[in-house]
């Protein structure tokens, strides 16, 4: 949900849309700079989340962060930015902060994975008692991005926690799963994918799920989200996720394309509702009912 007008507005928009949970950016996802969060804004966000029962909520970290970069200056900048985002998420009482692990760029996957684990340890070492959990998101595997296999996520987590990082969680994305080659199209394929995830990462680490259809087919390595039922993931795959008893307590959020961001006056208000958000939610809830 958009945070235009202040973070509490995202809670109001989610409630107006009929959501029971939401994901936000606590700062621009495409800028390094972050405005300070005033205490009244933090307090209002927490108050509305409880009053409107839109919780738990999660945040997504900036796309600029790359803990896998071999560039020392970018590595330092990324660590500082991640630390700041974790501080903001903790202040807001969020369940987790979703992070794309990073890219190895001009080096190797092995070196990139090691740098990501080192970066996580450096950032989390002074935040051992935070309630907000760092959630590594499984990626689609485009370019030199890491985290597109469950094995890679497992390597990062194992190495970071071996070096005293607090427990790390995971986030799955249905579009990314398909793009990276993980099949959800049949009961057998879904079971195999989830067994592999449990073996390398652990079902108990799964703390959030992004529900997105995909414009591209299995193993495309392309991250292009589509509306539910209008892509290659397939409605049956969403039904399997939604009805999996192991996942019933896990927040699931949409990252599908927006069609409406402003009202006719040109200003975004607390009650603007995107019609495609409503349609996607309706489709998912119908899958549960049937």
N, C-alpha and C positions, 0 to 999 in steps of 0.2 A: 504494500500500500504506500501511496505517496505520503510524504511528510510535509508537503507544502503547507505553510501556515503554522508549523510547529509539530513536534512529534505526537502530542495528544490527538491531533487531527487524524493521524493514521488509525488510531483506535476507533475513533468515531466513524470513519469511513468503513472500516472492517465491520463494525456493528451494523451499520446501515445496509451493508451488503449481505449480512446474514452469516458472517464468519465467526468461528469460535476460537480462532488463532490467527496470527498474521506474521509476516516477515517485513522488516523495514531495513533501510540504510540509516544509520544514525548520523551519517554525513554523506556528502556526494560520493558515489561509487567510482567516479572518474576524476577525482581531485585529491591531492595530498592534504590540502589545508582543510581543517575542520573548525567550525565555529564552536566556541564554548557552549556547554549545555547549562543554562541557568537552573538553579535548584527548583524554582517554582515550576518550570517546564518538566523537570524530572518527576517532581511530586505529582503533578497533574497526570502525567502518563501512567504512573503506577496506580493512581487513584481510579482513573477511567478503566484501566485494564481489569481491575477487580470489580468495579461497579457494573460494567457492561459484560463481564465474564468473557473477555477476549484474552484468553491466556491458556497455556504459556505462549509467549512470543519469542521470536528469534530475530537476529540481525544478520545481514550479509556484509562481509568485509569488502573493502575497496578492491576493484579489479586491478588496480595499479600495484598492489603488493605482490612481490615475487621473492619468496624466501629461497628459491632455487637458483637465483641469479649468481653468476661468478663475479659480477661487478661489485666490488666492496662497498662503493658509495650507495648503490641501489639496495644492496643487502642491508646496510645500516638503516637506510630510509624505510625499507619495508618492515624491519623489526620494530622501529620506533612507531610506525603507523599502526602496526598490528597491536602493539601494547596499548596505544591510545584507544583503539577501537574496543579492546577488551575492557578497558577502564570504563568506557561509556556504556557498554552493555551491562556491566556489573552494576553501575549506578542506576540503570533503568530496571534492574531486576529481571533481565532476560534469561531464558533457558540456555541459549547457546549463541555463539558467533560462528557463522558458516564461512569457511575459507577455502578458496581454490589453492591447493598445495604449492603450485609454482611451476616454472619452466626451467629446463636445464640450458637453454639457448645454445651456446657454442661449445659446450662441454659434453659430458655423457650422462645417461640416465642415472648411473650409479653415483656419480659425483653430485648430481642434482638432488637425489634423494638424501644423501648425507648432509648436504647444506640445509635442506628443508628441516631435517630433524634437529640439526644444530641450532637453527634459527628459532624453532619452537621452544627448545630448552632455554635459550637465552631470554625469550619473551616471558615464558611461564615461570621461570625460576623465582621471580619476585612476586608472583601472584598465586601462590600455592593454595591459599584459602578461598579463592573466588568460587562463587556458586555458578557463575556463568561458565559453561564448558566450551572449549575450542572444538569445533566440529569440522573435520576435514571432509570436503565434498568430493565424491567420485566424479571424475571429469570425462569428457567425451573423447579425449585423446587427439585433439587437433594440434598440429605443429609439434613443438617440443614440450607441450604441457605434460606434467606428470600427475599421477593419481588416477589414471584411466584403467588400471587393473587393480583388482583387490589385493594382489600380491604387493604392489607398490604402496598402497595405503598401509598394509600390514607392516612393511619394512619401516616406514616412517614412524608409525606409532610405537612399534617395538623398540626402535633405537632411541626415540625421544624419552619414552618412559624408563628405559634402562639407564638413562642419564638423569633420572630424578624429576622428569616433567610430571605434573599431576595428570590424572587420567584424562585421556583424549577420547572424544566421541566422533561419530561419523554421520554424514548426510548423504543420502542417495537421491538421484534425480532420474526419473524414468526416461527422459530424452537422452541423457548422457549414457545410461545403461545400454540402450539400444545402439547408440552411435558407437560405443566402445566394443560392441560385439556380444553383449550379454542378452540372451533371448528370454523373453517373458511370454511368448505367444501361445504356449500350451502348458498344461499342468506339469508335464515332465520337465520342460525347459525352465519353467519358473522354479521348480523344486531344485534343479541343478544349480541355477544361478544363486539362489539363496543359500544353498549348502556351501557353495564356493565362498560366498561372502562370510558366512559363519566360520568357515575354516581359517580364512586369512585375516579377518578383521574381528568378527564376533557380532552376532545379532544383538547381544547385550550392549554393544557400543552405539547402536543405531538410535539417534536421538531426533532426527528430522528427515522428512521425505519431501522432495519437490515433485509435484504431479504435473508433468508437461508431456504433450504429444510431440512427435518429431516430424519435421518436414522431410527428413531423409531416412533411408532404410537401415536395416541391421548392418553394423560394422562400417558405416559410412565415415566415421571419425569427424562428422560435421555436427556442430551444436546449433541447431535452428529449431526453436520451440514452436509448437503449433497448438491450436485449441484442441481440447479433449474430444477424441473421436474423429478428428480431421487429419490425422497423420498416420504414421506407420507403427506406433506402439500398439494400438488396437484396444477396443473397449474391454475385451476379455482380460487383458493384462492389468488394467486398472481395477477390475473387479477382484482379481486375485490378491492384489495388494490391499485393497480396502477391506477384504473379508479374512485376511490372514490373521488368526487369533494372536500371533506373536507381535503384531503391529498395532493393536487397538489403542494403546495409550500414547502412540507417537504422533506429534503434530505433523500434519500434511498441508502444504501450501501450494498454491498455484503461482507459476511464473509465466503464465500464458500472455500473449500480446494484448495490450490495452487498445481499446477503440475510442474511449472517451476520457479526456483528462480535464476538460473545462466545461462549465455550464454556458448557456447562451450569452451571458454577460461578459464572458472571457475570463472569469475568475473561478478558481477552484474553491469549493466550500466543503464543509465537513460532511455534507450529505450527498455529494456527487456519487453516483453509483454507475459503474461501467456495465453496460448490458452484456458484454461477453463474459465478465466475471460471473454474473448471475446465471448465464447459460451453462458455463463450465461447471459451476457448483451444482446446478440442477442435474446435469448429466451424471456427475459423480454420485450424487445422493440417490438418483434413480437406480444406479447400479447396485447400491447397497440394499435398496428396497426389493429388488428383483432377484 
